[in-house]
């Protein structure tokens, strides 16, 4: 999926994550800020990168500010931001995405 414009999903509330995706410079660049990065940083990064891979995103700058969100919340925020960025706001294959988790 091609990231066409900057887009965001999520909040900075407790147990949520704010995800911002922007067009990249020839690869996936991930910037992660989390209040639980020392305990769960590797897992959070893996969830984000796995979600981007499933959505076939290969060129993007992704900024995530995690406030202790669960994996399912992080996935949902990444998916929403990517779809918004690609201009796809209807006919999203939610069932297919749920099957792949």
N, C-alpha and C positions, 0 to 999 in steps of 0.2 A: 504494500500500500504506500502511496506517495504522500508525504507530508507537504501540504500545499501552503499552509499558513499557520501562524501561532494559534494554539488553542489550549484551554485549561479545563481541569475537572477536579472536584474535591474542595475541601476547606482546610483551614488550619485549626479546626476544633480538635479536642482530645479524641483519640481513637480513629482519626481520619488521616488522609494524606492529600496534599495538593500536588497535582501532576501538570506540568506545562510541557508541551511538545512544540518544537519549532523545526523548520527545515534545517537539514544538517549540511555538513561540509564534506561529504564523502564517507560516511560511516555513522555508526551509532555512538554518540557521546552521552554518557550518563553522569549527571551530577546529583548525588544523594546527600541529603541532610536529614538526620533522624535522631530523635531523642533516645532511641534504643540501638544505635548503630553498633555499639561495642558488643551487645548480646546477639543481635539479629541482622547485622549489616550484610553478611554474605547471603542469607536467605532472602532478604528484601531485594538485593541486587539480582539474585537468580529469578525471583518472581517477575520482576520488571523486564529483564532481558528475555525470559521465556515468553512472556506475553507479547513483546515486540516481535519476536521470532514467529509466533503463531499468526500474527497479523501481517507478516511479511514486510515489516518495516526494516529497511536496511540503511536508511540515510536520514538521521534525525538527531536533534539535540533534545535531550529529555532531562528536565529538572524536577526532582521529587523532594518535597518537604514532608517527611513522615512524622506524625504525631502519635505513633503507637498503633497504627492500623493493622488489622488482620490481613493475611495474604489475599483473601477473597476481596477485600475492600481495595487493596492496592491493584489487583487485576482489573477490577471494575473501573477504577479511576484511569488507569492507563488506556483501557479499551475506549472509554468515553472520550478522552482527550484525543486519541488517534483518529477516531471516527469524526469528531468535530473538525479536526485539522484537515482531514481529507474531504470535508464538505459532505460527508454521508451522514444524514440525520434521520433517514427513514429507510426501510427495508434492510435493517441491520440483521445479520444472521445470528441472533442471540442463541438459538438452539444449538447451532454448530459450535459456537464458542463454549457453551456449557458442556457439551460432550467431550471436548478436548481437555478439560481440566482434570 
